């Protein structure tokens, strides 16, 4: 079995490589946080652990690469924006494989939010693959705002051996948000 120390990052690419039109900008922000001189955001990027493939590669080649990356991952950050649920190919595949086969927790990260205390209220944003697994109890998910401190904590805390509490509806307490300076 592969050494599972990576964090897999899934996002809706909107069928474009333009970072302005796609959630890839959030993936790039995670990488920028990681390489800063003053760095609290530490993670092993699963995308760097397996050779890259071109977007024009055959579907089977892309799926094999994604599976290899996920098999080397301890958790997955799923960036959930306003259009993530519209993705009908790669995001659902990544969610299914991460939860059903790799048994890793999902860190659902929502851009534009400061605090998340009631994840079920964000259901309208969830891809159907995630909603189905939350509903059937197979998903282990912590829901966080797309902010450095909550993401840092979640990446360091949750893995295939340590799942968030509350099954698919995990969230941080008021005290946690206060400790990060996000609540008074």
Buried (B, 14 or more C-beta within 10 A) or exposed (E): EEEBEBBBBBBBBBEEEEBEEBBBBBBEBBBEBBEEEEEEBEBBBBBEBBEEBEEEEEEEEBBBBBBBBBBBBBBBBBBBBEEBBEBEEBBBBBBBBBBEEBEBBBBBBBBEBEBBEEBEEBEEBBBEBBBBBBEEEEBBBBBBBBBBBBBBBBBBEBBBEEBBEEBBBBBBEEEBBEEBEBBE
